[in-house]
Amino acid sequence: MCLCGGLAEDNARIILLAVVLAAYMLAGAALFQRLESDLEIRQATEFWRVYHAFRRHHLRGSPLALQRLHELLYAYSNASATGIINKRRRWDFPGSFHFVGTIVSTIGYGSTAPQTTAGKAAVILYGFFGCSGGILFFNLFLERIITFLAWILRSWHVRRLRRRLRRTTLASRRVSKSSNTQRPSLPDILDDDDHVDLDQWKPSVYWIMLYLSTISCIIACCAAALYAPLEDWNYFDALYFAFVSFTTIGFGDFVSTQKPSYPHVHWYRFANFIFLVVGCCCIYSLLNVTSIVIKQGLNYVIHKLQYGNQDVAAPYLPRRQSSVSSIYYSRKRSTKLVGRDSIRAKDNSEMPRRMSGELISMKDFLSANKVSLAVMQKQLYDAAQKQRGGGSLVATPNHQVLRPGAVGPLAIASEKFESKSTINR
């Protein structure tokens, strides 16, 4: 599909996203200038007031003493920034392990940094492979946490289907019990869970985002409850530190495990490591899932800009079957079921066409978000079935074989390499 002026939808999406991000950044700059500028001016004024008061009372008419004061302030600021004074050692083994953790996780607080040329050169090489491995770990965690949440949602959905079908078939069971000696059974869709797979039901991306948000908030609140008493922070500062760390922003204004001593220091360092790893993984997964919603929002805006309020179909909106009747009777009868909101094209094209009399609504937009996540889940499910010996993977509608590696943020790179290797064969 091409937009006005021959601009492809993918190009329009990235241009629209750049415009939205630029506007978002400009609004953020205005917001933080309004919130922080006055405090910055007051702090600078207070510093110079103390400085000039000290000069008037102790350094009057002594240029050498004033020079010594400036040297002292310069040395003190450098020592405080590098953590030499009033903090624990930076380059003992625990401090060095904390440093490499900030490299691999891409947090980069800035409180610890190499000073030697050899150390800086080592960071370049070590950070390249470390960041690559860290991103890979986050991606694999993303695949597994979404698979786990999809399995939970699917189990709940199957349980609801069982209850609903039991209620609808209760009357027929009582009638058949008197005339048939065989034990009445539920429809085979309930007797064989292997057929109640992700082809019949797709979980909503909003439920996944809600669960990930809940898990991330719980982890952040628990981490803040640990940091606040041990670091002598108030609870909100500890919660702020948890968010900045888990999102790998890493300003460095608050850094954990930097005091000279702690009670139960080894247990605290271990708990800090676990919280940082789990928190970064959960927030990374949440950010990726949220990006699906943002992308669908961009698609919706592009479609509205292109068609306005015309009665045309949204080509990115998929077909979705989720009713009990469509799941059950599709296995009982050979006739094809036609969805309530869409019809198949007679030319065997895979893109469903919407009824011409329908308007694009927010309901369509919300239902569209259930597809991107569903495709990822289907790939993961089929990959797991193949690993357990469940047969070959099911082909996608465009006749491309689903590959275990082509999932999530790794899909683009994996698809490029595997497509080349397939052609070379």
C-alpha positions as CSV (number, residue, x, y, z in Angstrom):
1,M,0.0,0.0,0.0
2,C,1.3,3.4,-0.9
3,L,0.3,6.7,0.7
4,C,-0.1,10.1,-0.9
5,G,2.9,11.0,-3.1
6,G,4.0,7.4,-3.5
7,L,5.3,7.1,0.1
8,A,5.3,3.5,1.3
9,E,3.5,2.7,4.6
10,D,6.8,1.6,6.2
11,N,8.5,4.9,5.3
12,A,5.4,6.9,6.4
13,R,5.5,5.0,9.8
14,I,9.1,5.9,10.5
15,I,8.6,9.5,9.5
16,L,5.5,9.8,11.6
17,L,7.4,8.2,14.5
18,A,10.3,10.6,14.1
19,V,7.9,13.5,14.2
20,V,6.1,12.2,17.2
21,L,9.4,11.5,19.1
22,A,10.6,15.0,18.2
23,A,7.5,16.6,19.5
24,Y,7.7,14.3,22.6
25,M,11.3,15.4,23.3
26,L,10.4,19.1,22.8
27,A,7.6,18.8,25.3
28,G,9.8,16.9,27.7
29,A,12.5,19.5,27.4
30,A,10.0,22.2,28.3
31,L,8.6,20.2,31.1
32,F,12.0,19.5,32.8
33,Q,13.2,23.0,32.3
34,R,10.1,24.2,34.1
35,L,10.6,21.7,36.9
36,E,14.4,21.8,37.5
37,S,15.6,25.2,36.3
38,D,14.7,27.1,39.5
39,L,16.4,24.6,41.8
40,E,19.5,24.7,39.7
41,I,19.7,28.4,40.0
42,R,19.1,28.3,43.8
43,Q,21.9,25.7,44.3
44,A,24.4,27.7,42.2
45,T,23.5,30.8,44.2
46,E,23.9,29.0,47.5
47,F,27.3,27.6,46.5
48,W,28.7,31.0,45.6
49,R,27.3,32.5,48.8
50,V,29.2,30.0,50.9
51,Y,32.3,30.4,48.8
52,H,32.4,34.2,49.0
53,A,31.6,34.1,52.8
54,F,34.6,31.8,53.3
55,R,36.9,34.1,51.3
56,R,35.8,37.2,53.3
57,H,36.4,35.6,56.7
58,H,39.4,33.4,56.1
59,L,41.3,34.4,52.9
60,R,41.2,38.2,53.0
61,G,44.3,39.6,51.2
62,S,46.0,36.2,50.7
63,P,46.3,35.2,47.0
64,L,48.3,32.1,47.8
65,A,45.7,30.8,50.2
66,L,43.0,31.5,47.6
67,Q,45.0,29.4,45.1
68,R,45.3,26.6,47.6
69,L,41.6,26.7,48.2
70,H,40.9,26.3,44.5
71,E,43.2,23.4,44.2
72,L,41.6,21.8,47.2
73,L,38.1,22.2,45.8
74,Y,39.2,20.8,42.4
75,A,40.9,17.8,44.0
76,Y,37.9,17.2,46.3
77,S,35.4,17.3,43.4
78,N,37.4,14.9,41.4
79,A,37.9,12.5,44.3
80,S,34.1,12.6,45.1
81,A,33.2,12.0,41.5
82,T,35.5,9.0,41.1
83,G,34.5,7.6,44.5
84,I,37.8,7.7,46.2
85,I,36.5,9.4,49.4
86,N,33.5,8.6,51.5
87,K,32.7,5.5,49.5
88,R,33.8,2.0,49.3
89,R,36.7,0.9,47.0
90,R,35.8,1.0,43.3
91,W,38.2,-1.6,42.0
92,D,38.2,-4.4,44.5
93,F,36.5,-7.6,43.1
94,P,33.0,-6.7,44.2
95,G,33.4,-3.2,42.8
96,S,34.8,-4.5,39.6
97,F,31.9,-7.0,39.3
98,H,29.5,-4.2,39.8
99,F,31.2,-2.2,37.0
100,V,31.1,-5.0,34.5
101,G,27.4,-5.6,35.4
102,T,26.7,-2.0,34.4
103,I,28.5,-2.7,31.1
104,V,26.7,-5.9,30.2
105,S,23.3,-4.5,31.2
106,T,24.0,-1.2,29.4
107,I,23.0,0.7,32.5
108,G,26.3,2.7,32.7
109,Y,25.8,4.7,35.9
110,G,29.0,6.7,35.4
111,S,30.0,6.5,39.1
112,T,32.8,4.1,38.2
113,A,34.9,4.5,35.1
114,P,38.4,3.4,34.1
115,Q,41.1,6.0,34.4
116,T,44.0,4.2,32.7
117,T,44.5,3.9,28.9
118,A,44.6,0.1,29.1
119,G,41.4,0.1,31.1
120,K,39.6,2.3,28.5
121,A,40.8,0.1,25.7
122,A,39.6,-3.0,27.6
123,V,36.1,-1.4,28.0
124,I,35.8,-1.0,24.2
125,L,36.5,-4.7,23.5
126,Y,34.8,-6.1,26.6
127,G,31.8,-3.9,26.2
128,F,31.2,-4.9,22.6
129,F,30.8,-8.6,23.4
130,G,29.3,-7.9,26.8
131,C,26.5,-5.7,25.4
132,S,25.8,-8.2,22.6
133,G,25.5,-11.0,25.1
134,G,23.3,-8.9,27.4
135,I,20.9,-7.9,24.6
136,L,20.7,-11.6,23.5
137,F,19.8,-12.6,27.1
138,F,17.1,-9.9,27.3
139,N,15.7,-11.1,23.9
140,L,15.6,-14.8,25.1
141,F,14.0,-13.7,28.3
142,L,11.4,-11.8,26.3
143,E,10.5,-14.9,24.3
144,R,10.1,-17.0,27.4
145,I,8.1,-14.6,29.6
146,I,5.7,-14.0,26.7
147,T,5.4,-17.7,26.1
148,F,4.7,-18.2,29.8
149,L,2.1,-15.5,30.0
150,A,0.4,-16.8,26.8
151,W,0.3,-20.3,28.3
152,I,-1.5,-18.9,31.4
153,L,-4.0,-16.9,29.3
154,R,-4.6,-19.9,27.0
155,S,-5.2,-22.2,30.0
156,W,-7.8,-19.7,31.4
157,H,-9.4,-19.4,28.0
158,V,-9.7,-23.2,27.7
159,R,-11.2,-23.4,31.2
160,R,-13.8,-20.8,30.3
161,L,-14.6,-22.8,27.1
162,R,-15.1,-26.0,29.2
163,R,-17.5,-24.2,31.5
164,R,-19.5,-22.7,28.7
165,L,-19.8,-25.9,26.7
166,R,-20.8,-27.8,29.8
167,R,-23.6,-25.4,30.4
168,T,-24.8,-25.5,26.8
169,T,-24.7,-29.3,26.6
170,L,-26.2,-30.1,30.0
171,A,-29.7,-30.5,28.7
172,S,-28.7,-32.8,25.8
173,R,-26.6,-34.9,28.2
174,R,-29.6,-35.6,30.4
175,V,-31.7,-36.7,27.4
176,S,-29.0,-38.9,26.0
177,K,-28.2,-40.5,29.3
178,S,-31.6,-42.2,29.4
179,S,-31.4,-43.5,25.8
180,N,-27.7,-44.2,25.4
181,T,-25.7,-46.6,27.6
182,Q,-22.4,-45.0,26.6
183,R,-20.9,-42.4,28.8
184,P,-21.7,-39.0,27.4
185,S,-18.7,-36.9,26.7
186,L,-18.0,-33.3,26.0
187,P,-17.2,-32.3,22.4
188,D,-13.9,-33.5,21.2
189,I,-12.6,-29.9,21.1
190,L,-12.4,-30.3,24.9
191,D,-11.2,-33.8,25.0
192,D,-8.1,-33.1,22.9
193,D,-6.2,-30.1,24.2
194,D,-3.7,-30.3,21.4
195,H,-6.3,-29.0,19.0
196,V,-7.1,-26.0,21.2
197,D,-4.0,-24.3,20.2
198,L,-3.1,-20.8,19.2
199,D,-4.8,-21.2,15.8
200,Q,-8.2,-20.9,17.4
201,W,-7.4,-18.2,20.0
202,K,-5.1,-15.2,20.2
203,P,-4.5,-13.5,23.6
204,S,-4.7,-9.7,23.7
205,V,-1.5,-7.7,23.8
206,Y,-3.1,-5.5,26.4
207,W,-3.4,-8.3,28.8
208,I,0.2,-9.2,28.3
209,M,1.2,-5.6,28.8
210,L,-1.0,-5.4,32.0
211,Y,0.6,-8.5,33.5
212,L,4.2,-7.3,32.6
213,S,3.4,-3.9,34.1
214,T,2.1,-5.5,37.3
215,I,5.2,-7.8,37.6
216,S,7.5,-4.9,36.9
217,C,5.8,-2.6,39.5
218,I,5.9,-5.4,42.1
219,I,9.7,-6.0,41.5
220,A,10.4,-2.2,41.6
221,C,8.4,-1.7,44.9
222,C,10.2,-4.7,46.5
223,A,13.6,-3.4,45.4
224,A,12.8,0.1,46.7
225,A,11.8,-1.4,50.0
226,L,15.3,-3.0,50.2
227,Y,17.3,0.0,49.0
228,A,15.5,2.7,51.1
229,P,16.7,1.6,54.6
230,L,20.1,0.3,53.5
231,E,21.1,3.3,51.4
232,D,19.4,5.9,53.6
233,W,17.2,7.1,50.8
234,N,13.5,8.0,51.1
235,Y,11.2,5.5,49.5
236,F,10.4,7.6,46.4
237,D,14.2,8.1,45.7
238,A,14.7,4.3,46.0
239,L,11.7,3.8,43.6
240,Y,13.2,6.3,41.2
241,F,16.5,4.6,41.3
242,A,14.8,1.2,40.6
243,F,13.1,2.7,37.5
244,V,16.2,4.4,36.2
245,S,18.2,1.2,36.7
246,F,15.7,-1.3,35.3
247,T,15.2,0.8,32.1
248,T,19.0,1.0,31.8
249,I,18.9,4.8,31.7
250,G,21.5,5.0,34.6
251,F,21.9,8.6,35.4
252,G,24.3,7.9,38.3
253,D,22.8,10.3,40.8
254,F,21.8,7.3,42.9
255,V,23.9,4.2,42.8
256,S,23.5,1.2,45.1
257,T,26.2,-0.6,47.1
258,Q,28.5,2.4,47.2
259,K,28.7,3.1,50.9
260,P,31.8,1.9,52.9
261,S,29.9,-0.6,54.9
262,Y,26.5,-2.3,55.0
263,P,24.9,-4.8,57.4
264,H,24.9,-8.3,55.8
265,V,26.9,-6.8,52.9
266,H,27.2,-10.1,50.9
267,W,23.5,-10.9,51.1
268,Y,22.7,-7.3,50.1
269,R,25.0,-7.4,47.1
270,F,23.5,-10.7,46.0
271,A,19.9,-9.3,46.4
272,N,20.9,-6.1,44.5
273,F,22.3,-8.2,41.6
274,I,19.1,-10.3,41.4
275,F,16.8,-7.3,41.5
276,L,18.8,-5.6,38.7
277,V,18.8,-8.6,36.5
278,V,15.1,-9.5,36.9
279,G,14.0,-5.9,36.8
280,C,16.0,-5.1,33.6
281,C,14.5,-8.2,31.9
282,C,10.9,-7.5,32.9
283,I,11.1,-3.8,31.9
284,Y,12.8,-4.7,28.6
285,S,10.0,-7.1,27.9
286,L,7.4,-4.5,28.8
287,L,9.0,-1.9,26.6
288,N,9.0,-4.3,23.6
289,V,5.3,-5.2,24.2
290,T,4.4,-1.5,24.6
291,S,6.2,-0.8,21.3
292,I,3.7,-3.1,19.6
293,V,0.9,-0.9,20.8
294,I,2.7,2.3,19.7
295,K,3.3,0.8,16.3
296,Q,-0.4,-0.1,15.9
297,G,-1.2,3.5,17.0
298,L,1.0,4.8,14.2
299,N,-0.7,2.4,11.7
300,Y,-4.1,3.7,12.8
301,V,-3.0,7.4,12.4
302,I,-1.6,6.6,9.0
303,H,-4.7,4.9,7.9
304,K,-6.9,7.8,9.1
305,L,-4.6,10.3,7.3
306,Q,-4.9,8.4,4.1
307,Y,-8.6,7.5,4.0
308,G,-10.1,9.8,6.5
309,N,-13.6,8.7,7.3
310,Q,-14.2,6.9,4.1
311,D,-15.9,3.5,4.1
312,V,-12.8,1.5,3.3
313,A,-11.2,-1.4,4.9
314,A,-8.1,-1.2,7.1
315,P,-5.7,-3.6,5.3
316,Y,-3.6,-4.2,8.5
317,L,-6.6,-5.4,10.5
318,P,-6.6,-9.2,10.7
319,R,-9.3,-11.7,10.8
320,R,-9.8,-13.2,14.2
321,Q,-12.0,-16.1,15.4
322,S,-12.6,-16.4,19.1
323,S,-16.2,-17.7,19.6
324,V,-17.0,-21.2,20.9
325,S,-19.1,-22.0,17.8
326,S,-16.3,-21.1,15.4
327,I,-13.9,-23.3,17.3
328,Y,-16.2,-26.3,17.7
329,Y,-18.1,-26.4,14.5
330,S,-15.1,-25.7,12.3
331,R,-13.9,-29.2,13.3
332,K,-17.3,-30.8,12.9
333,R,-18.2,-29.5,9.5
334,S,-16.2,-29.3,6.3
335,T,-17.8,-26.0,5.2
336,K,-15.7,-22.9,5.7
337,L,-16.8,-20.5,8.3
338,V,-17.0,-16.8,7.4
339,G,-16.2,-14.4,10.1
340,R,-18.8,-11.9,11.2
341,D,-16.7,-8.9,10.2
342,S,-14.8,-10.1,7.2
343,I,-15.0,-12.2,4.0
344,R,-12.3,-14.1,2.1
345,A,-11.4,-12.9,-1.4
346,K,-12.4,-15.2,-4.2
347,D,-9.0,-15.0,-5.8
348,N,-7.5,-17.0,-2.9
349,S,-5.6,-14.0,-1.6
350,E,-4.6,-14.2,2.0
351,M,-5.6,-10.6,2.9
352,P,-9.2,-10.5,4.2
353,R,-11.5,-7.9,2.8
354,R,-13.8,-6.0,5.1
355,M,-17.5,-5.3,4.3
356,S,-17.7,-2.1,2.4
357,G,-20.4,-0.7,4.6
358,E,-18.3,-0.7,7.7
359,L,-16.5,2.2,9.2
360,I,-13.0,1.9,10.8
361,S,-13.5,2.2,14.6
362,M,-11.4,2.1,17.7
363,K,-12.7,-1.4,18.3
364,D,-11.0,-2.4,15.0
365,F,-7.8,-0.7,16.1
366,L,-7.8,-2.4,19.5
367,S,-8.5,-5.8,18.1
368,A,-5.6,-5.4,15.6
369,N,-3.0,-5.3,18.4
370,K,-3.8,-8.9,19.2
371,V,-2.1,-10.2,16.1
372,S,1.5,-9.2,16.4
373,L,1.8,-10.9,19.7
374,A,-0.2,-13.9,18.5
375,V,2.2,-14.5,15.6
376,M,5.2,-14.5,18.1
377,Q,3.3,-16.9,20.3
378,K,2.4,-19.2,17.5
379,Q,6.1,-19.4,16.4
380,L,7.2,-20.1,19.9
381,Y,4.5,-22.8,20.3
382,D,5.3,-24.5,17.0
383,A,9.0,-24.4,17.8
384,A,8.5,-26.1,21.1
385,Q,6.3,-28.7,19.5
386,K,9.0,-29.5,17.0
387,Q,11.7,-29.8,19.7
388,R,9.4,-32.3,21.5
389,G,9.1,-34.3,18.3
390,G,5.7,-33.0,17.5
391,G,6.3,-32.8,13.7
392,S,7.2,-30.1,11.3
393,L,6.2,-26.5,11.9
394,V,3.1,-25.2,10.4
395,A,3.5,-22.9,7.4
396,T,2.3,-19.4,7.6
397,P,-0.4,-18.1,5.2
398,N,2.2,-16.8,2.9
399,H,3.8,-20.3,2.8
400,Q,6.9,-19.3,4.8
401,V,8.1,-21.9,7.3
402,L,8.1,-20.6,10.8
403,R,11.6,-20.8,12.3
404,P,12.4,-20.9,16.0
405,G,14.9,-18.1,15.6
406,A,12.6,-15.7,13.8
407,V,10.8,-14.5,16.9
408,G,10.7,-11.2,18.6
409,P,13.4,-8.6,18.3
410,L,15.7,-11.2,16.7
411,A,13.3,-11.9,13.9
412,I,14.7,-9.4,11.4
413,A,18.3,-10.4,11.7
414,S,17.5,-14.2,11.9
415,E,15.3,-14.0,8.8
416,K,18.0,-12.2,6.7
417,F,20.6,-14.8,7.5
418,E,18.4,-17.8,7.2
419,S,16.8,-16.6,3.9
420,K,20.3,-16.4,2.4
421,S,21.3,-19.8,3.6
422,T,18.1,-21.2,2.2
423,I,18.8,-19.7,-1.2
424,N,22.4,-21.0,-1.2
425,R,21.2,-24.5,-0.7
